[in-house]
Structures are given as C-alpha cells and as structure tokens.
Amino acid sequence: MEATLPSNRKNLTIEKYDGTTDPYEHLDVYITQASLYTTDDVVLCRVFQMSLKGHTLHWRLPPNSMDSFDTLATCFGIQFATSWAHQSTSYKNKGNHCGPSWNI
C-alpha cells in the first residue's frame, strides 16, 4: 500500500501501546485521534506503528497482506488479546480475518 501522509498531520498525543494493556482500547484511542487528520485506510495502517513501543514494535504482518485498517485492527487485537484483563469493546467481536496461514 502506498500512502502520502497528510500535510496537516501532527504527532498523536496518545500513550504508545506496549502490550500490557487493553489492545482494543488502544485501537479506539488511536482511531479517535488519527481520524482528526485522515480516514484514509492506507495512512491509518502506515501511521499505526508510530503508536507502538517496546516489544510491540516487532509485531509484523506479511507484506501486502492488509486490505484495510479494519483487518489490521482485527489482527492486532488477536495478537495482543492475552496481554491484559479482558473487557468487552467495539473491536472484540469482529471476525478473524487473519486467516490460518498468517504467522502473527
């Protein structure tokens, strides 16, 4: 996916995700802040890594495997679902679009 970052883009003022808290809450905060600047799925996917820190920065998906930010969010939630005490949120009930062949 190719993306040009918006010229009005500013660094997001959210706490970077380190894998020890609710990944779905992080997604909700990320989307709320990022959507102030763009709703472009490609940009949302590209900028998402800037909201991570620590070992979560090493989380990778196969190149060209994302078809939307929704897919990335679902895969991110699945990957880090065991990192926190579970609570129901908006992304938790989404279907698994990651497929059995993905190594995430």
Kinemage of the C-alpha trace (Angstrom):
@kinemage 1
@onewidth
@group {chain A} dominant
@subgroup {mainchain}
@vectorlist {calphas} color= white
{ca met a 1} P 0.000 0.000 0.000
{ca glu a 2} L 1.307 3.418 -0.934
{ca ala a 3} L 0.440 6.405 1.219
{ca thr a 4} L 1.182 10.089 1.354
{ca leu a 5} L 0.900 11.465 4.856
{ca pro a 6} L -1.390 14.472 5.166
{ca ser a 7} L 0.431 17.805 5.363
{ca asn a 8} L -1.633 18.757 8.437
{ca arg a 9} L -0.505 15.618 10.286
{ca lys a 10} L 0.772 16.070 13.793
{ca asn a 11} L 2.189 13.517 16.189
{ca leu a 12} L -0.630 11.774 18.001
{ca thr a 13} L -0.913 12.603 21.677
{ca ile a 14} L -1.735 9.104 22.855
{ca glu a 15} L 0.152 6.769 25.127
{ca lys a 16} L 2.102 4.320 22.995
{ca tyr a 17} L 0.990 0.709 23.284
{ca asp a 18} L 3.473 -1.661 24.942
{ca gly a 19} L 1.430 -4.875 25.022
{ca thr a 20} L 0.459 -4.745 28.699
{ca thr a 21} L -2.906 -3.009 28.422
{ca asp a 22} L -6.152 -3.443 26.507
{ca pro a 23} L -5.304 -3.504 22.767
{ca tyr a 24} L -8.899 -2.655 21.848
{ca glu a 25} L -8.831 0.464 23.988
{ca his a 26} L -5.595 1.479 22.264
{ca leu a 27} L -7.267 0.990 18.876
{ca asp a 28} L -10.239 3.123 19.928
{ca val a 29} L -7.977 5.959 21.130
{ca tyr a 30} L -5.780 5.686 18.013
{ca ile a 31} L -8.748 5.840 15.636
{ca thr a 32} L -10.296 8.765 17.510
{ca gln a 33} L -7.103 10.816 17.280
{ca ala a 34} L -5.943 9.744 13.818
{ca ser a 35} L -9.359 10.373 12.268
{ca leu a 36} L -8.964 14.061 13.131
{ca tyr a 37} L -6.403 14.144 10.283
{ca thr a 38} L -7.456 11.359 7.919
{ca thr a 39} L -9.843 8.483 7.312
{ca asp a 40} L -7.659 7.001 4.567
{ca asp a 41} L -7.102 3.309 5.396
{ca val a 42} L -3.627 3.280 3.866
{ca val a 43} L -2.478 6.205 6.017
{ca leu a 44} L -4.098 4.717 9.136
{ca cys a 45} L -2.207 1.460 8.523
{ca arg a 46} L 1.124 3.184 7.845
{ca val a 47} L 0.969 5.509 10.842
{ca phe a 48} L -0.264 2.843 13.285
{ca gln a 49} L 3.245 1.548 14.016
{ca met a 50} L 4.100 5.008 15.391
{ca ser a 51} L 1.598 4.288 18.198
{ca leu a 52} L 3.572 1.266 19.426
{ca lys a 53} L 6.582 0.878 21.706
{ca gly a 54} L 8.714 -1.833 23.240
{ca his a 55} L 8.260 -5.379 22.011
{ca thr a 56} L 5.066 -4.457 20.139
{ca leu a 57} L 7.253 -2.643 17.597
{ca his a 58} L 8.442 -6.077 16.454
{ca trp a 59} L 4.909 -7.184 15.530
{ca arg a 60} L 4.823 -7.640 11.765
{ca leu a 61} L 2.354 -8.862 9.192
{ca pro a 62} L 3.289 -10.287 5.803
{ca pro a 63} L 3.997 -7.581 3.201
{ca asn a 64} L 0.910 -6.504 1.238
{ca ser a 65} L -1.361 -8.597 3.464
{ca met a 66} L -3.578 -5.764 4.717
{ca asp a 67} L -6.612 -4.809 2.686
{ca ser a 68} L -7.944 -2.281 5.215
{ca phe a 69} L -7.319 -0.757 8.613
{ca asp a 70} L -10.203 -2.869 9.917
{ca thr a 71} L -8.212 -6.007 9.031
{ca leu a 72} L -5.086 -4.617 10.695
{ca ala a 73} L -7.093 -3.728 13.822
{ca thr a 74} L -8.610 -7.212 13.994
{ca cys a 75} L -5.213 -8.884 13.656
{ca phe a 76} L -3.668 -6.522 16.216
{ca gly a 77} L -6.422 -7.315 18.711
{ca ile a 78} L -5.995 -11.056 18.208
{ca gln a 79} L -2.223 -10.810 18.605
{ca phe a 80} L -2.334 -8.897 21.896
{ca ala a 81} L -5.629 -10.191 23.345
{ca thr a 82} L -3.877 -12.159 26.082
{ca ser a 83} L -1.823 -9.172 27.276
{ca trp a 84} L -4.484 -7.698 29.548
{ca ala a 85} L -7.565 -8.410 31.706
{ca his a 86} L -10.360 -8.802 29.127
{ca gln a 87} L -13.257 -6.374 28.801
{ca ser a 88} L -15.808 -6.034 26.014
{ca thr a 89} L -15.045 -3.309 23.422
{ca ser a 90} L -16.044 -2.456 19.869
{ca tyr a 91} L -13.326 -4.485 18.097
{ca lys a 92} L -13.510 -7.559 20.306
{ca asn a 93} L -16.420 -9.145 18.468
{ca lys a 94} L -15.101 -8.694 14.936
{ca gly a 95} L -14.483 -11.857 12.923
{ca asn a 96} L -10.994 -13.265 12.481
{ca his a 97} L -9.844 -12.109 9.038
{ca cys a 98} L -6.232 -13.011 9.644
{ca gly a 99} L -6.539 -16.493 8.213
{ca pro a 100} L -4.834 -19.658 9.423
{ca ser a 101} L -1.692 -19.162 7.331
{ca trp a 102} L -0.709 -15.882 8.958
{ca asn a 103} L 2.098 -16.053 11.447
{ca ile a 104} L 1.266 -13.218 13.826
